[in-house]
Amino acid sequence: MRVYTLPSAHASYSDSDSDSASSGSISPPPSPVNGIQTFHHRSPIPQPFTRAQLAAQPPKGAITLDQIAEWEEERRKDPVARLAQTLLSGTSMGIVLVGREAEREDQMIFNHKVEMKGLPVADQKASGRCWLFAACNVLRVFIARKHKVDDFQLSQSYLHFWDHYSKAEYFLQQMLDLIEEPLQSRTMQKLMKDSVQDGGDYDLACSLIQRFGIVPRSVYPESFNSSNSAQIDTFLTSKLREFTLELRVEYGKAIIRGVGKRKALEAARQVVPGMMREIYRCIAVTLGTPPNPATVFHWSFNTTTKSTTTLTRTPLSLLALDVTPYYNLSQTLALMHDPREDRAMHAVFEVDKGRGMTGGRRIRYLNVELEEMKKVAVALIKAGIPIWFACDVDKASNASEGIMDLKLYNYADAFGTALDLTKAHRLATGDGEPTHAMVLTAVHVDPDTGKTVRWQVENSWGPDACNKGFWCMTDEWFDEHVYQIGAPRPFIPAQLLDIYDHSQAEMIPVWDPMA
């Protein structure tokens, strides 16, 4: 073991690069005592520099303590700054800085609404399943209308089960495809970080539902670990990282045997079914065994006309018979608004390695102007069709009041400065991204100008959050923080559909905020 003494108390520090002792070199170890090297005779620890010493030789370009003192004196002389400090040092910014004007103006009044009778506000609890809740909240509208179902939810947990299973399967396929990719590459690090987590998007929701179907919540109810998913997510993510290394070991052993890369890859592939067997067991133990997509179930429910009905369905036939005639998932697509300079409007983008499930449809977006997106959204609401959408929910929002308004918080009066990032700037710098999926259920359109004024948003945080489970979102907030909507093809202009269907997609890397 090598031990070094501390620098001498008299060592000087300067900008010189000299290695001489006079410029602060390390002192040699103390001399032996009675032939034995000891280390308790250390040089004294240097005393802290005084303020004057620090201010005398600041690093080039650094702010000096004298400058900070001037700023503090300036702040002390400002009565607004003093009041702001008094309030904000003991109270949440979300309370002190709320603009009462926004609270007064953002009323839950809309002249075009989707009928939601008999449909309670859902609650995703401590999970990141918002995108599945939003998808279920869209689809249940059509089932409720057809059968006049009262107090009805689809099972989000059923889709959550198959989502985790499908993500694990797809992840292992990716690990085979990238078996020679360095583990420390940006792609591998991103994939291993997010192998099995709760998030997803519109295309993945469509793929899951089309493959596995849907069931009422009474057929497959919530479990503790579907509502509190962090622990099982963490376990599965670690297990899949372990499997990643095992696949590379199998591949390496085959290469050593001299069988060639193609056969070595097949040798590694042979262990995947055993891995998926373990994954299935883990999910089934924590979430409960789900219905088989082709197995019959009997669903009894009360109707809004005070009668009782029983339907016999499979998960796939419930989708085919009671949803698809009114909302055909195979005839929908995702529109996005990404105004960054390298994201051309009326262009198609796909997420590289972003299907989310083997055989699922690609995560594919058509980038459109805001007014084009809002025109589609208004047409859908007028037709009685709710809209899955993704946004950056924490920006300029108040969950306790259910308000999304750019004027909600008055930072400028308290801080003397405001936030001036554009939507493109937020995406480019990591300050903005889609963080939450919900459902647009109503819109208020100015009858004189035809301009959209505000939107009603169905959330999935339970009836006690927001305004009885709903947000009031201003049109300006939509412009700045809404990124994507899912829409049926009949409501999208023909020229945009032609671009979506026939354009070569530009690939978005998996670490992009829109991925």
ChimeraX attribute file (.defattr): number of C-alpha atoms within 10 A of each C-alpha:
attribute: neighborCount
match mode: 1-to-1
recipient: residues
	/A:1	2
	/A:2	3
	/A:3	7
	/A:4	12
	/A:5	17
	/A:6	15
	/A:7	18
	/A:8	16
	/A:9	12
	/A:10	13
	/A:11	14
	/A:12	12
	/A:13	11
	/A:14	9
	/A:15	8
	/A:16	8
	/A:17	7
	/A:18	11
	/A:19	10
	/A:20	10
	/A:21	11
	/A:22	11
	/A:23	15
	/A:24	17
	/A:25	15
	/A:26	15
	/A:27	15
	/A:28	10
	/A:29	16
	/A:30	15
	/A:31	12
	/A:32	10
	/A:33	8
	/A:34	7
	/A:35	7
	/A:36	8
	/A:37	11
	/A:38	13
	/A:39	14
	/A:40	8
	/A:41	10
	/A:42	15
	/A:43	16
	/A:44	12
	/A:45	12
	/A:46	12
	/A:47	8
	/A:48	8
	/A:49	9
	/A:50	9
	/A:51	10
	/A:52	10
	/A:53	10
	/A:54	13
	/A:55	14
	/A:56	11
	/A:57	13
	/A:58	12
	/A:59	11
	/A:60	6
	/A:61	6
	/A:62	8
	/A:63	11
	/A:64	14
	/A:65	15
	/A:66	12
	/A:67	10
	/A:68	11
	/A:69	11
	/A:70	11
	/A:71	11
	/A:72	12
	/A:73	11
	/A:74	11
	/A:75	14
	/A:76	14
	/A:77	10
	/A:78	12
	/A:79	10
	/A:80	15
	/A:81	17
	/A:82	13
	/A:83	13
	/A:84	17
	/A:85	16
	/A:86	11
	/A:87	16
	/A:88	15
	/A:89	10
	/A:90	9
	/A:91	11
	/A:92	10
	/A:93	16
	/A:94	17
	/A:95	12
	/A:96	16
	/A:97	18
	/A:98	18
	/A:99	16
	/A:100	12
	/A:101	10
	/A:102	17
	/A:103	18
	/A:104	8
	/A:105	10
	/A:106	20
	/A:107	15
	/A:108	18
	/A:109	14
	/A:110	17
	/A:111	11
	/A:112	19
	/A:113	21
	/A:114	19
	/A:115	15
	/A:116	16
	/A:117	15
	/A:118	17
	/A:119	16
	/A:120	15
	/A:121	21
	/A:122	22
	/A:123	19
	/A:124	21
	/A:125	15
	/A:126	14
	/A:127	17
	/A:128	21
	/A:129	25
	/A:130	26
	/A:131	27
	/A:132	32
	/A:133	29
	/A:134	27
	/A:135	25
	/A:136	24
	/A:137	28
	/A:138	22
	/A:139	26
	/A:140	21
	/A:141	26
	/A:142	20
	/A:143	20
	/A:144	22
	/A:145	15
	/A:146	12
	/A:147	15
	/A:148	21
	/A:149	25
	/A:150	19
	/A:151	15
	/A:152	24
	/A:153	25
	/A:154	23
	/A:155	20
	/A:156	28
	/A:157	25
	/A:158	28
	/A:159	24
	/A:160	21
	/A:161	19
	/A:162	19
	/A:163	26
	/A:164	22
	/A:165	20
	/A:166	20
	/A:167	20
	/A:168	26
	/A:169	23
	/A:170	22
	/A:171	24
	/A:172	22
	/A:173	16
	/A:174	17
	/A:175	21
	/A:176	20
	/A:177	11
	/A:178	14
	/A:179	19
	/A:180	11
	/A:181	12
	/A:182	11
	/A:183	14
	/A:184	9
	/A:185	9
	/A:186	12
	/A:187	18
	/A:188	17
	/A:189	14
	/A:190	14
	/A:191	18
	/A:192	17
	/A:193	13
	/A:194	15
	/A:195	25
	/A:196	27
	/A:197	21
	/A:198	20
	/A:199	17
	/A:200	21
	/A:201	25
	/A:202	26
	/A:203	22
	/A:204	22
	/A:205	23
	/A:206	21
	/A:207	23
	/A:208	21
	/A:209	21
	/A:210	19
	/A:211	14
	/A:212	20
	/A:213	21
	/A:214	29
	/A:215	29
	/A:216	21
	/A:217	16
	/A:218	14
	/A:219	18
	/A:220	20
	/A:221	18
	/A:222	17
	/A:223	13
	/A:224	10
	/A:225	19
	/A:226	26
	/A:227	18
	/A:228	15
	/A:229	21
	/A:230	15
	/A:231	11
	/A:232	18
	/A:233	20
	/A:234	14
	/A:235	12
	/A:236	20
	/A:237	19
	/A:238	16
	/A:239	17
	/A:240	22
	/A:241	18
	/A:242	11
	/A:243	18
	/A:244	19
	/A:245	14
	/A:246	16
	/A:247	23
	/A:248	19
	/A:249	13
	/A:250	18
	/A:251	24
	/A:252	19
	/A:253	15
	/A:254	20
	/A:255	17
	/A:256	10
	/A:257	9
	/A:258	11
	/A:259	13
	/A:260	12
	/A:261	13
	/A:262	11
	/A:263	14
	/A:264	20
	/A:265	21
	/A:266	14
	/A:267	19
	/A:268	20
	/A:269	16
	/A:270	12
	/A:271	14
	/A:272	18
	/A:273	11
	/A:274	10
	/A:275	17
	/A:276	18
	/A:277	10
	/A:278	13
	/A:279	18
	/A:280	19
	/A:281	13
	/A:282	16
	/A:283	21
	/A:284	13
	/A:285	10
	/A:286	16
	/A:287	23
	/A:288	19
	/A:289	14
	/A:290	16
	/A:291	17
	/A:292	13
	/A:293	15
	/A:294	13
	/A:295	11
	/A:296	14
	/A:297	17
	/A:298	10
	/A:299	15
	/A:300	15
	/A:301	18
	/A:302	16
	/A:303	17
	/A:304	15
	/A:305	9
	/A:306	10
	/A:307	11
	/A:308	11
	/A:309	13
	/A:310	10
	/A:311	12
	/A:312	11
	/A:313	19
	/A:314	21
	/A:315	24
	/A:316	20
	/A:317	19
	/A:318	19
	/A:319	23
	/A:320	18
	/A:321	12
	/A:322	19
	/A:323	21
	/A:324	17
	/A:325	11
	/A:326	15
	/A:327	19
	/A:328	16
	/A:329	22
	/A:330	14
	/A:331	11
	/A:332	18
	/A:333	22
	/A:334	21
	/A:335	28
	/A:336	26
	/A:337	27
	/A:338	23
	/A:339	20
	/A:340	15
	/A:341	10
	/A:342	7
	/A:343	16
	/A:344	15
	/A:345	16
	/A:346	20
	/A:347	17
	/A:348	23
	/A:349	23
	/A:350	21
	/A:351	20
	/A:352	18
	/A:353	18
	/A:354	21
	/A:355	21
	/A:356	27
	/A:357	22
	/A:358	16
	/A:359	11
	/A:360	19
	/A:361	17
	/A:362	17
	/A:363	22
	/A:364	25
	/A:365	26
	/A:366	25
	/A:367	25
	/A:368	20
	/A:369	15
	/A:370	18
	/A:371	13
	/A:372	15
	/A:373	21
	/A:374	17
	/A:375	14
	/A:376	21
	/A:377	26
	/A:378	24
	/A:379	14
	/A:380	22
	/A:381	19
	/A:382	16
	/A:383	13
	/A:384	18
	/A:385	25
	/A:386	29
	/A:387	28
	/A:388	29
	/A:389	27
	/A:390	25
	/A:391	21
	/A:392	20
	/A:393	19
	/A:394	13
	/A:395	16
	/A:396	17
	/A:397	24
	/A:398	20
	/A:399	17
	/A:400	14
	/A:401	16
	/A:402	23
	/A:403	26
	/A:404	29
	/A:405	24
	/A:406	19
	/A:407	18
	/A:408	21
	/A:409	21
	/A:410	19
	/A:411	17
	/A:412	11
	/A:413	13
	/A:414	19
	/A:415	12
	/A:416	10
	/A:417	10
	/A:418	12
	/A:419	7
	/A:420	8
	/A:421	12
	/A:422	13
	/A:423	20
	/A:424	17
	/A:425	15
	/A:426	17
	/A:427	19
	/A:428	16
	/A:429	10
	/A:430	10
	/A:431	14
	/A:432	24
	/A:433	22
	/A:434	19
	/A:435	19
	/A:436	22
	/A:437	30
	/A:438	26
	/A:439	25
	/A:440	28
	/A:441	27
	/A:442	29
	/A:443	27
	/A:444	21
	/A:445	18
	/A:446	13
	/A:447	9
	/A:448	6
	/A:449	7
	/A:450	9
	/A:451	14
	/A:452	18
	/A:453	16
	/A:454	25
	/A:455	27
	/A:456	25
	/A:457	24
	/A:458	28
	/A:459	28
	/A:460	26
	/A:461	20
	/A:462	17
	/A:463	15
	/A:464	12
	/A:465	18
	/A:466	21
	/A:467	17
	/A:468	16
	/A:469	22
	/A:470	27
	/A:471	27
	/A:472	26
	/A:473	24
	/A:474	24
	/A:475	21
	/A:476	16
	/A:477	21
	/A:478	20
	/A:479	16
	/A:480	19
	/A:481	24
	/A:482	25
	/A:483	25
	/A:484	25
	/A:485	26
	/A:486	25
	/A:487	25
	/A:488	18
	/A:489	18
	/A:490	12
	/A:491	16
	/A:492	20
	/A:493	11
	/A:494	11
	/A:495	9
	/A:496	17
	/A:497	17
	/A:498	10
	/A:499	15
	/A:500	22
	/A:501	11
	/A:502	9
	/A:503	14
	/A:504	12
	/A:505	17
	/A:506	16
	/A:507	13
	/A:508	19
	/A:509	17
	/A:510	18
	/A:511	14
	/A:512	13
	/A:513	17
	/A:514	21
	/A:515	19
